[in-house]
C-alpha cells in the first residue's frame, strides 16, 4: 500500500492528544507561512467588568504573572539544584564550601552519594579541587546534615539509618532491622525477626510502622517535576435528550489558511516561481486543516459509539462497565481497526464520574463470562480480599470458589493474575501474625 504524505499526516494528527496536537500545530505554523494558528481567546476574561484597569493593561499584568508562575513551578528541578539552595545559606568557609557544592552535584535523583570515595576524589580532581580525604569526609558529613535527613547516604540502607535518632531508646532495634532483617520482613517472617530481636510481635509491628514512615529515597522529596496537565479531548454530558458527546475545542487553537499568502499565491503579478512555491505552502496548509477536521470527526464518531455501548457506566458510574472491543466499534463505523486504535490512543473523556482515558471504554470480558467487564470483576475481587480475615487470608483457590458462588466463574490462575494486577500480595505475605 502506498501512503501519500497527506494520508501520513492525517494518521499522525489523529493519534495526537490535545496538548501534543497544540505543540504540533505551533511547530507547523513556524515551518509554513501559509498556516494560521490562533489560540482560542477566553471571552470571559475580555468581558470582565470588575477590573478597573484598561483591558490591555489587565492582560499584560496577567501574562506577566503567568510567566512568573511558570518559572516557579513548571520547570523541573533536580535534587542537586534544590540542595544547593540550602548550601548557599551555610557558612562553610572558603576551603569546605567548594567540596560541599561538588558533592551536592554528585547526588543522584534519589539523594544518594553512591559513588565510591576513590571515584569522588578522581572527579574532584577533574573539577579542579585538590584531592583530600579529610575534606571529602567533612564534605560528606555536611551534605548528610542537609534537609531532608538521609541526603548523602550511599544507598537506601544508609539513607534510612541517617534518618534515625541515636538518642531514641529503640535506636538499636531499628538499626538491626534495617541492617539485618529487611529481607526477612519482605517474606513476612515476623515471628522469626521478633525472636531474634527479643521483642514481642506487637512491639515489632510498632518498630516496622516507624520505619515505614522513613524515606529510602529522600532526594525525590526535594525535586519538583511539573505534572502533566490533562485536557479532555471529548466531553460527555447527560441530558433529558440522552447522551451528548462533543469534541472539546477550547484546548485547541483554530487552524486556517493565511489570507494574505493565499492571495499572493493566486496573484499573477507575482513571479511564477514565487507563486509556485506559495501554492505548495498553501496546499500543505490545506492538508493540515483537513487533517485536523478529520481528526475531530473521527474522534467524535468513535467516542459516540463507545459512549453508547458504555451508557450504563455513564449513568451509574464505576462497576457498570460492559465488555467492548476495538474491532466491534471499527466494524460498526466501517473504519479500519488501526484507525480506531489511533483515535483512542492517549485521549481522555470528561464524564459525570471524572476524567477517564478513552481507552478505558474498551473493556475485555472476564474469563468465560461475556457479560462482565474485566474491570468490574477486579472490583469484586478487590472487595473480596479486603473483607478477608487477616489472620487466615484467602488463597486463590478459595477466592475462586467464593466468586463461583456469586456467579463469577474464574480459574485459580485467573484469580492470581487479577490479584497481581491489583497489587495484592499472595496469601502467605498477607497473613497477619497474632
Rosetta blueprint (number, residue, H / E / L):
1 X L
2 X L
3 X L
4 X L
5 X H
6 X H
7 X H
8 X H
9 X H
10 X H
11 X H
12 X H
13 X H
14 X H
15 X H
16 X L
17 X L
18 X H
19 X H
20 X H
21 X H
22 X H
23 X H
24 X H
25 X H
26 X H
27 X H
28 X H
29 X H
30 X H
31 X H
32 X L
33 X L
34 X L
35 X E
36 X E
37 X E
38 X E
39 X L
40 X L
41 X L
42 X L
43 X H
44 X H
45 X H
46 X H
47 X L
48 X L
49 X L
50 X L
51 X L
52 X L
53 X L
54 X L
55 X H
56 X H
57 X H
58 X H
59 X H
60 X H
61 X H
62 X H
63 X H
64 X H
65 X H
66 X H
67 X H
68 X H
69 X H
70 X H
71 X H
72 X H
73 X H
74 X H
75 X L
76 X L
77 X E
78 X L
79 X H
80 X H
81 X H
82 X H
83 X H
84 X H
85 X H
86 X H
87 X H
88 X L
89 X L
90 X L
91 X L
92 X L
93 X H
94 X H
95 X H
96 X H
97 X H
98 X H
99 X H
100 X H
101 X H
102 X H
103 X H
104 X H
105 X H
106 X L
107 X L
108 X L
109 X L
110 X L
111 X L
112 X L
113 X L
114 X L
115 X L
116 X L
117 X H
118 X H
119 X H
120 X H
121 X H
122 X H
123 X H
124 X H
125 X H
126 X H
127 X L
128 X L
129 X L
130 X L
131 X L
132 X L
133 X H
134 X H
135 X H
136 X H
137 X H
138 X H
139 X H
140 X H
141 X H
142 X H
143 X H
144 X L
145 X L
146 X L
147 X L
148 X L
149 X L
150 X L
151 X L
152 X L
153 X L
154 X L
155 X L
156 X H
157 X H
158 X H
159 X H
160 X H
161 X H
162 X H
163 X L
164 X L
165 X L
166 X L
167 X L
168 X L
169 X L
170 X L
171 X H
172 X H
173 X H
174 X H
175 X H
176 X H
177 X H
178 X H
179 X H
180 X H
181 X H
182 X H
183 X H
184 X H
185 X H
186 X H
187 X L
188 X L
189 X L
190 X H
191 X H
192 X H
193 X H
194 X H
195 X H
196 X H
197 X H
198 X L
199 X L
200 X L
201 X H
202 X H
203 X H
204 X H
205 X H
206 X H
207 X H
208 X H
209 X H
210 X H
211 X H
212 X H
213 X L
214 X L
215 X L
216 X L
217 X L
218 X H
219 X H
220 X H
221 X H
222 X L
223 X L
224 X E
225 X L
226 X L
227 X L
228 X L
229 X L
230 X L
231 X L
232 X L
233 X L
234 X E
235 X E
236 X E
237 X E
238 X E
239 X E
240 X L
241 X L
242 X E
243 X E
244 X E
245 X E
246 X E
247 X E
248 X L
249 X L
250 X L
251 X L
252 X L
253 X L
254 X E
255 X E
256 X E
257 X E
258 X L
259 X H
260 X H
261 X H
262 X H
263 X H
264 X H
265 X H
266 X L
267 X L
268 X L
269 X L
270 X L
271 X L
272 X H
273 X H
274 X H
275 X H
276 X H
277 X H
278 X H
279 X H
280 X H
281 X H
282 X H
283 X H
284 X H
285 X H
286 X H
287 X H
288 X H
289 X H
290 X H
291 X H
292 X H
293 X H
294 X H
295 X H
296 X H
297 X H
298 X H
299 X H
300 X H
301 X H
302 X H
303 X H
304 X H
305 X H
306 X H
307 X H
308 X H
309 X H
310 X L
311 X H
312 X H
313 X H
314 X H
315 X H
316 X H
317 X L
318 X L
319 X L
320 X L
321 X L
322 X L
323 X E
324 X L
325 X L
326 X H
327 X H
328 X H
329 X H
330 X H
331 X H
332 X H
333 X H
334 X L
335 X L
336 X L
337 X H
338 X H
339 X H
340 X H
341 X H
342 X H
343 X H
344 X H
345 X L
346 X L
347 X L
348 X E
349 X E
350 X E
351 X E
352 X L
353 X L
354 X E
355 X E
356 X E
357 X E
358 X H
359 X H
360 X H
361 X H
362 X L
363 X E
364 X L
365 X E
366 X E
367 X L
368 X L
369 X E
370 X E
371 X E
372 X E
373 X E
374 X H
375 X H
376 X H
377 X H
378 X H
379 X H
380 X H
381 X H
382 X H
383 X H
384 X H
385 X H
386 X H
387 X L
388 X L
389 X E
390 X L
391 X L
392 X E
393 X L
394 X L
395 X L
396 X H
397 X H
398 X H
399 X H
400 X H
401 X H
402 X H
403 X H
404 X H
405 X H
406 X L
407 X L
408 X L
409 X L
410 X L
411 X L
412 X H
413 X H
414 X H
415 X H
416 X H
417 X H
418 X H
419 X H
420 X H
421 X H
422 X L
423 X L
424 X L
425 X L
426 X L
427 X H
428 X H
429 X H
430 X H
431 X L
432 X L
433 X L
434 X L
